[in-house]
Amino acid sequence: MKSIYKVMEDISIISQITYKTIDSLEKQLDVYYPAKKLGKEPWEELSDQTKPTLIYFHGGGWVSGDRISRSLAFLPYLEKGWCVVNVDYRLLQETNLIGCVNDCIDAINWVNENSSTYKFDTDQIYLSGESAGGHLALLAGMINEFELDGHHLSKRKGAIKGIINWYGITETKSAIAFWNDEGYTDLILKKWEGDRNRYLEFTSPINHISQQKTPPIISFHGNKDINVEYEQATLLHEKLEASGVKNKLVTIEGKKHGDFSANDLEFIFNEIWGFLK
């Protein structure tokens, strides 16, 4: 229990920061950062040292969810004294998957551009997210500037130290086939005017693996998941292994789509800290 109070003592939050405006939409993020509270003006004092920084993308099938609803997902990082940047991105009602990824890359760029203000350690930038957010974390960390059928992705600034993938989609086409939902498929595809096969291939993380450029990836997936098939995780793991990319797949036995117990989560975060050493 003491660690909870320590987080309250040590962590400050600046919320509703607009990191980009597109099509009259303001996309925002929140910054959680270690600061000493002074009890008088200027009220707080940032450390002179830069801190490892986690950038988190929420799940929700690319059609729902928001950053606020995932605010408990990264408490262990705050307890470790990390900075956390919690990000909203456009959903499929507003853009296509390329637009979602582009927002995530722009958020990464915002972190690099504002590193001195918040003491982000740009040599220790990690990406994470669950489900659709895991998919976007993978793509944003694996792709660096690309154009597809006239759609241009931003050039990502800075390196990514690692990706923590919580049951994310890794092969889009097979995921859509598994869901077998015509209305949902239409929503995924309707805002794409180019070649749909190229679109689905491009938005599949397994197609962007590079031994030289792909950061270390650790994945967590319940082997009874009926929302994102467990095979999505094993496929990514196999292809990363074949390419010689540092990675680890941690299977949560008997669990479905994120129904992890306190014991599961303790185990998971011990795996994270060990992998990131």
C-alpha positions in Angstrom: 0.0 0.0 0.0 2.9 2.3 0.7 3.8 2.3 -3.0 0.4 3.8 -3.9 1.1 6.8 -1.6 4.5 7.1 -3.0 3.1 7.5 -6.5 0.7 10.2 -5.1 3.7 12.0 -3.5 6.1 11.8 -6.5 4.0 12.0 -9.7 2.4 15.1 -11.2 0.0 15.2 -14.2 -0.6 17.7 -17.0 -3.7 16.8 -18.9 -5.4 17.7 -22.2 -2.3 18.7 -24.1 -3.1 19.1 -27.8 -0.3 17.4 -29.7 -1.9 17.8 -33.2 -4.9 19.3 -34.9 -6.2 17.7 -38.1 -9.5 18.1 -39.9 -10.6 20.5 -37.1 -10.0 17.7 -34.5 -7.7 18.3 -31.6 -6.0 15.1 -30.5 -4.7 15.2 -26.9 -2.5 13.5 -24.5 -1.7 13.5 -20.8 1.8 13.6 -19.3 2.6 11.9 -16.0 6.0 12.9 -14.7 8.0 12.7 -11.5 8.2 16.0 -9.7 8.9 17.1 -6.1 6.0 19.0 -4.7 7.1 22.1 -2.9 3.9 23.4 -1.2 4.5 26.9 -2.4 5.3 28.6 -5.7 6.5 27.4 -8.1 4.7 24.4 -6.5 6.9 21.7 -8.0 10.4 21.0 -9.1 11.4 18.5 -11.8 14.4 16.3 -11.4 17.6 17.2 -13.2 17.7 13.7 -14.5 15.8 12.5 -17.5 13.5 9.5 -17.0 12.6 6.4 -19.0 9.3 7.2 -20.8 6.4 5.0 -21.7 4.0 6.1 -24.5 0.6 4.3 -24.1 -2.1 3.8 -26.8 -5.5 2.6 -25.6 -7.4 -0.3 -27.1 -11.1 -0.5 -28.3 -11.0 -2.1 -31.7 -9.9 1.3 -33.3 -13.6 2.4 -32.9 -14.0 3.1 -29.1 -12.1 3.8 -26.0 -10.0 6.8 -24.8 -6.9 7.5 -22.9 -8.6 8.3 -19.6 -10.1 4.8 -19.4 -6.7 3.2 -19.4 -5.1 5.4 -16.7 -4.6 2.5 -14.3 -2.8 0.4 -16.9 0.6 2.0 -16.4 0.7 2.5 -12.6 3.7 0.2 -12.2 5.8 2.4 -14.5 4.9 5.4 -12.3 5.9 3.5 -9.3 9.3 2.9 -10.9 9.7 6.7 -11.4 9.1 6.7 -15.2 7.3 9.3 -17.2 4.2 8.2 -19.0 2.5 9.8 -22.0 -1.1 8.6 -22.4 -2.4 9.3 -25.9 -5.7 9.6 -27.8 -5.7 9.1 -31.5 -8.4 9.3 -34.2 -10.8 6.4 -34.4 -12.1 4.7 -37.6 -15.2 6.9 -37.6 -12.8 9.7 -38.3 -9.9 8.2 -40.4 -8.5 4.9 -41.5 -5.8 2.7 -39.9 -3.1 4.7 -41.6 -4.4 7.8 -39.9 -4.5 6.1 -36.5 -0.9 5.1 -36.9 0.1 8.5 -38.1 -1.4 10.1 -35.0 0.6 7.7 -32.8 3.8 8.6 -34.7 3.0 12.3 -34.2 2.6 11.7 -30.5 6.0 10.0 -30.4 7.4 13.1 -32.2 5.8 15.4 -29.7 7.5 13.5 -26.9 10.9 13.9 -28.6 10.2 17.6 -29.3 9.2 18.3 -25.6 11.7 16.0 -23.9 13.6 18.9 -22.2 10.4 20.3 -20.7 9.3 17.1 -19.0 12.7 15.3 -18.7 11.8 12.5 -21.1 14.9 10.3 -21.8 14.8 10.1 -25.5 17.2 7.1 -25.4 14.6 5.2 -23.4 11.3 5.7 -25.2 9.0 2.6 -24.9 5.7 2.1 -26.6 2.8 0.1 -25.2 -0.9 -0.6 -25.7 -3.5 -3.3 -25.5 -5.5 -4.9 -28.3 -5.9 -2.3 -31.0 -3.5 -0.1 -29.0 -1.0 -2.9 -29.0 -1.4 -3.1 -32.8 -0.7 0.6 -33.1 2.2 0.5 -30.7 3.8 -2.2 -32.9 3.2 -0.3 -36.1 4.4 3.1 -34.8 7.5 1.5 -33.4 8.3 -0.6 -36.5 7.5 1.8 -39.4 9.5 4.9 -40.1 8.2 7.1 -42.9 6.2 5.5 -45.7 3.8 6.3 -48.4 1.0 4.0 -49.5 -1.4 4.8 -52.3 -0.9 8.6 -51.7 -1.2 8.4 -48.0 2.0 9.6 -46.3 3.1 8.6 -42.8 5.1 11.1 -40.7 8.8 10.4 -40.3 9.3 9.2 -36.7 11.8 11.2 -34.7 14.1 9.4 -32.4 14.6 5.7 -31.6 12.2 3.3 -29.8 13.9 1.3 -27.1 11.2 -1.4 -26.9 7.6 -2.3 -27.3 5.3 -3.9 -24.7 2.5 -5.5 -26.6 -0.6 -6.6 -24.8 -2.6 -9.0 -27.0 -2.3 -6.7 -30.0 -3.4 -7.5 -33.6 -0.4 -8.5 -35.7 -1.9 -9.7 -39.0 -4.9 -7.6 -40.0 -6.4 -9.7 -42.8 -6.6 -12.9 -40.7 -8.0 -10.9 -37.7 -10.8 -9.5 -39.9 -11.6 -13.0 -41.2 -11.7 -14.3 -37.6 -14.1 -11.6 -36.5 -16.4 -12.3 -39.5 -18.4 -9.1 -38.9 -19.5 -7.4 -42.1 -20.4 -4.1 -40.5 -17.1 -3.9 -38.6 -15.1 -4.9 -41.7 -16.8 -2.2 -43.7 -15.8 0.3 -41.0 -12.2 -0.8 -41.2 -12.1 -0.6 -45.0 -14.5 2.2 -45.9 -12.2 5.2 -45.6 -9.5 3.5 -47.7 -9.7 4.3 -51.4 -6.5 2.5 -52.5 -5.7 -1.2 -53.0 -7.3 -3.0 -50.0 -4.9 -6.0 -50.0 -1.9 -3.6 -49.9 -3.7 -1.7 -47.1 -4.2 -4.8 -45.0 -0.7 -6.0 -45.6 0.8 -2.6 -44.7 -1.3 -2.4 -41.5 0.0 -5.8 -40.4 3.0 -5.5 -38.0 4.4 -8.9 -39.1 5.2 -7.3 -42.5 7.5 -4.7 -41.0 10.0 -6.8 -39.2 13.6 -5.8 -39.7 16.6 -7.3 -37.9 18.3 -4.0 -38.0 15.4 -1.6 -37.3 12.8 -3.5 -35.2 13.1 -2.7 -31.5 12.9 -5.5 -28.9 9.3 -6.6 -28.4 7.6 -8.4 -25.5 4.1 -9.7 -25.9 1.4 -10.9 -23.5 -1.5 -12.9 -24.6 -4.1 -15.2 -23.0 -4.3 -18.5 -24.9 -8.1 -18.5 -24.6 -8.6 -15.1 -26.1 -11.7 -15.0 -28.3 -11.4 -11.3 -29.4 -7.8 -11.4 -30.7 -6.7 -14.9 -31.5 -3.7 -16.2 -29.6 -2.3 -17.2 -32.9 -1.8 -13.5 -33.6 0.8 -13.5 -30.9 2.5 -16.8 -31.9 2.7 -15.6 -35.5 4.5 -12.4 -34.5 6.8 -14.3 -32.2 7.8 -16.9 -34.9 8.6 -14.2 -37.4 10.6 -12.1 -35.0 12.5 -15.3 -34.0 13.2 -16.1 -37.7 14.5 -12.5 -38.2 16.7 -12.6 -35.2 14.9 -9.8 -33.4 15.0 -9.8 -29.6 11.5 -10.7 -28.4 9.5 -12.8 -25.9 6.0 -14.2 -26.0 4.5 -14.6 -22.5 1.4 -16.8 -22.6 -1.2 -16.3 -19.9 -2.7 -19.7 -19.5 -6.5 -20.0 -19.5 -7.1 -16.3 -19.8 -9.1 -14.4 -22.4 -8.9 -10.8 -23.6 -7.2 -9.0 -20.7 -9.0 -10.7 -17.8 -5.8 -10.9 -15.9 -5.7 -11.4 -12.1 -3.6 -9.5 -9.6 -1.2 -12.5 -9.6 -1.1 -12.5 -13.4 -0.3 -8.8 -13.5 2.5 -9.2 -10.9 4.0 -12.0 -13.0 3.6 -9.9 -16.2 5.4 -6.9 -14.8 8.2 -8.9 -13.4 8.6 -10.3 -17.0 8.6 -6.7 -18.3 11.3 -5.5 -15.9 13.4 -8.6 -16.7 13.0 -8.2 -20.5 13.8 -4.4 -20.4 17.1 -4.8 -18.5 
